[in-house]
Amino acid sequence: MSQDNLIKLTCNECKKDNYFSRKNKKTIKAKLELKKYCKHCKQHVLHKETKLK
């Protein structure tokens, strides 16, 4: 998997990194926001794209 396309999804509630995904940065310029399950909050919450360190 290419590091260029790799993104990290972080929970908006507890601020923990839960998911890693891929994104085509040429076609999608905005930051990705998905409603996903957080195992720490134990509910479906909004997850935002953050920088991969």
N, C-alpha and C positions, 0 to 999 in steps of 0.2 A: 504494500500500500504506500502510495506516494505521500510524503510529508506535506507537500504543497496543498493537497486536497483535504487533509485531515483537520477536523475541528473538534473542540471539546464543548459539551453541553453541561452547564452548571445550573443547579436549582436556584430559583429566585428566593425561596423561603429560607433554606438552611445554608445556602452558598457552598454546597459540596459538589464536586465533580462526579457525575453519575454515568455519563454516556460519552462515547467517542463515535464520530460519524464522518462521512465524506461529503464534500460540497464542491460543485463546479463553480469556481470563483469568477470565471469569465462571464457566465450567464446570470448568476445571482450575486448582486453587489451588496444588498442589505444583509444585516446580521440575522441569522436564523433563530426563530422562536417556535418551540414546539411544546405542546402539553403532554408530558410524559410522567410515568410513575416514579416517585422518589422513594427508595427503600428506607431512607432516614426519617422522612416526614410521614411515611406510610399513607400517601394519597397522591392523586394526580395533580401536579402543579406545573406552572410554566417553567420551561428550561430555556436559557439563552445561550447563544454561542459566545465563547470566550477564547482568548488567545491560548495557543498551545505553547508551553514553555519548554 
